[in-house]
């Protein structure tokens, strides 16, 4: 999946499909190189900010990956919080972007004091209540 994302960085459709695939395997993401998955998802989000469907799938993927506590810090370190907040701000009228974005921020912040501060510092609270 990551190889396809790297080979077709300019294609929002490929990135969207890959993010959807990652979302489907997120529960078993420990079997994969999670850092590569996270960086690929965040890169897709940053490269295709205008695609609400891609942002939805990417937020969905990050929220699934974040279910494993060890992955929360990896998402933070990869710029995932900022990417999710940017997606929510760019697509305020897209209910599913908002839903999966809220879910991703909530899961990343849950149980990790430092992550709560990082979500707040990235204006995640404002994105949730907007």
C-alpha positions, -999 to +999 in steps of 0.1 A: +000+000+000+027+024+010+047+016-022+016+026-043+012+058-023+048+067-029+046+059-066+014+079-071+018+109-047+001+132-071-031+111-074-057+120-049-077+089-060-048+065-053-041+082-019-077+080-010-080+043-018-048+036+000-059+055+031-092+035+030-072+002+028-050+013+057-082+021+077-094-014+071-061-030+083-056-005+112-067-029+139-039-052+129-014-025+121+011-040+145+018-065+118+030-037+095+056-010+098+033+014+115+056+044+112+056+040+074+018+038+074+014+068+096+039+089+076+022+079+043-012+089+056+000+122+069+018+130+036-014+122+017-034+145+039-009+173+035-006+169-003-044+167-010-060+190+015-088+198-009-102+163-011-128+157+016-131+120+008-093+115+012-093+135+045-121+114+058-104+081+050-071+094+064-087+105+096-104+071+098-070+054+092-052+074+119-080+068+144-078+031+139-040+031+141-042+051+173-062+024+191-029+008+200-014+030+227+021+027+214+010+043+181-004+075+196+030+091+201+041+080+166+010+098+151+019+129+171+056+128+160+046+124+124+025+156+125-008+137+126-025+160+150-019+191+128-030+172+097-063+162+113-069+197+126-062+211+091-086+185+076-114+195+100-108+232+094-108+228+056-139+206+055-162+220+081-193+211+061-182+175+056-198+155+084-177+124+080-144+144+081-156+160+113-167+126+128-134+108+120-113+138+128-129+141+163-125+104+167-088+106+158-081+135+181-100+119+210-082+086+207-048+102+204-054+124+234-070+096+256-048+084+284-017+104+274-013+137+293+013+150+269-008+142+239-038+161+254-015+192+256-003+187+220-039+184+207-048+216+225-017+234+213-026+224+177-060+240+181-076+206+182-102+217+208-112+247+186-116+223+156-138+200+175-161+227+188-162+247+155 
